[in-house]
Amino acid sequence: MTTHPGTAAHDMPHGDEAVGHVVPLPIYFAVFVTLLVFTGVTATVAFVDLGRFNIFVALTIAVIKASLVLLYFMHLRYSSRLTLLFVGIAFFWLGTMIALTMSDVVSRGWFGAAGLG
Amino acid sequence: MWVFLVTEILFFGGLFTIYTVYRSLYPHAFGHASSTLDLTLGTTNTAVLIGSSLTMALAVHTAQVSRNGRLIALFLCATMLLGGVFLGIKAVEYAQKFHEHHVPGPYFHWEGGDPQHVELYFSLYFVMTGLHALHMVIGEGVLAVLAIMALRGRFGPSYFTPVELTGLYWHFVDIIWIFLFPLLYLVERHS
């Protein structure tokens, strides 16, 4: 991942040697083009009536785009497992928050409980 | 930096949760309100922000492999420029919304049905895009400082941590927009 600024000087005994994983430039450009293509696709598909699947298509494309940014632009693919675990936990919590909240909203009135619905 | 970004994910996550709840309750009001947004400007802005992420990644890459401070500064300035274009387009969109009286508050006006639910959508629209824009303004300031440091030859393969961390922040802000775009602009466009 990253080195602390204070210790950076000690980590570079060999002068201008590259630190961390250097992603080849073609990968950056390929990711950039893919992101643009997906942006075009999601804006176009929105006008096709897929019923309730429109939102699933839109979100699937958004998740793919976000994953590409995370894996390549943010170097997550080349990061330590600890970093991966950390990011994974963040999205797990986000999912938990939305899922538990929605389980309340969606199930209101199912059993005719007083004061709800 | 990742620790900070995790708190940011949950910070924005609260808003995404509110959005999910109210969109599930009032899907059609959200659809009508979303269709008033300018899709051309929104799509352009998405592309502009992706471009700024590319130049940011190139700035980090340059700092990783060379001591060329001018080139690093050039990529940082390109990122700032694209970020500025994004904020400019966002300002045009906001101005349109003020002009159309779609801004929640005493002057809110809506001809169609469910004005209260539509107003709710626009409240979320302004809070979410506003918070996102605030993050970008902060990012622009950090990039400016980095560009000056790069010109002074502070960065190279031995020390590029500030560039790398700012890159993580900038890409994170891009990811937020990647979700905001379909959720705010692309609701029931087909109807």
Chai-1 contact restraints between the chains, C-beta under 6 A:
chainA,res_idxA,chainB,res_idxB,connection_type,confidence,min_distance_angstrom,max_distance_angstrom,comment,restraint_id
A,T2,B,T161,contact,1.0,0.0,6.0,A-B,restraint_1
A,T2,B,E164,contact,1.0,0.0,6.0,A-B,restraint_2
A,P5,B,T161,contact,1.0,0.0,6.0,A-B,restraint_3
A,A8,B,Y159,contact,1.0,0.0,6.0,A-B,restraint_4
A,M12,B,S158,contact,1.0,0.0,6.0,A-B,restraint_5
A,D16,B,P157,contact,1.0,0.0,6.0,A-B,restraint_6
A,A18,B,Q64,contact,1.0,0.0,6.0,A-B,restraint_7
A,A18,B,V65,contact,1.0,0.0,6.0,A-B,restraint_8
A,A18,B,P157,contact,1.0,0.0,6.0,A-B,restraint_9
A,V22,B,Q64,contact,1.0,0.0,6.0,A-B,restraint_10
A,V22,B,V65,contact,1.0,0.0,6.0,A-B,restraint_11
A,Y28,B,A57,contact,1.0,0.0,6.0,A-B,restraint_12
A,F32,B,L54,contact,1.0,0.0,6.0,A-B,restraint_13
A,L35,B,I50,contact,1.0,0.0,6.0,A-B,restraint_14
A,L36,B,A47,contact,1.0,0.0,6.0,A-B,restraint_15
A,T39,B,T46,contact,1.0,0.0,6.0,A-B,restraint_16
A,T39,B,A47,contact,1.0,0.0,6.0,A-B,restraint_17
A,T42,B,P182,contact,1.0,0.0,6.0,A-B,restraint_18
A,A43,B,T43,contact,1.0,0.0,6.0,A-B,restraint_19
A,A46,B,L186,contact,1.0,0.0,6.0,A-B,restraint_20
A,A46,B,R189,contact,1.0,0.0,6.0,A-B,restraint_21
A,F47,B,R189,contact,1.0,0.0,6.0,A-B,restraint_22
A,F47,B,H190,contact,1.0,0.0,6.0,A-B,restraint_23
A,D49,B,H190,contact,1.0,0.0,6.0,A-B,restraint_24
A,A58,B,P182,contact,1.0,0.0,6.0,A-B,restraint_25
A,A58,B,L186,contact,1.0,0.0,6.0,A-B,restraint_26
A,A62,B,I178,contact,1.0,0.0,6.0,A-B,restraint_27
A,A62,B,F179,contact,1.0,0.0,6.0,A-B,restraint_28
A,A62,B,P182,contact,1.0,0.0,6.0,A-B,restraint_29
A,K65,B,I178,contact,1.0,0.0,6.0,A-B,restraint_30
A,A66,B,I175,contact,1.0,0.0,6.0,A-B,restraint_31
A,A66,B,I178,contact,1.0,0.0,6.0,A-B,restraint_32
A,V69,B,H171,contact,1.0,0.0,6.0,A-B,restraint_33
A,V69,B,D174,contact,1.0,0.0,6.0,A-B,restraint_34
A,V69,B,I175,contact,1.0,0.0,6.0,A-B,restraint_35
A,F73,B,S53,contact,1.0,0.0,6.0,A-B,restraint_36
A,F73,B,A57,contact,1.0,0.0,6.0,A-B,restraint_37
A,F73,B,H171,contact,1.0,0.0,6.0,A-B,restraint_38
A,M74,B,L168,contact,1.0,0.0,6.0,A-B,restraint_39
A,M74,B,H171,contact,1.0,0.0,6.0,A-B,restraint_40
A,T83,B,W2,contact,1.0,0.0,6.0,A-B,restraint_41
A,F86,B,W2,contact,1.0,0.0,6.0,A-B,restraint_42
A,A90,B,V6,contact,1.0,0.0,6.0,A-B,restraint_43
A,A90,B,I9,contact,1.0,0.0,6.0,A-B,restraint_44
A,L94,B,I9,contact,1.0,0.0,6.0,A-B,restraint_45
A,L94,B,G13,contact,1.0,0.0,6.0,A-B,restraint_46
A,M97,B,G13,contact,1.0,0.0,6.0,A-B,restraint_47
A,M97,B,T17,contact,1.0,0.0,6.0,A-B,restraint_48
A,I98,B,T17,contact,1.0,0.0,6.0,A-B,restraint_49
A,I98,B,T20,contact,1.0,0.0,6.0,A-B,restraint_50
A,T101,B,T17,contact,1.0,0.0,6.0,A-B,restraint_51
A,V105,B,V21,contact,1.0,0.0,6.0,A-B,restraint_52
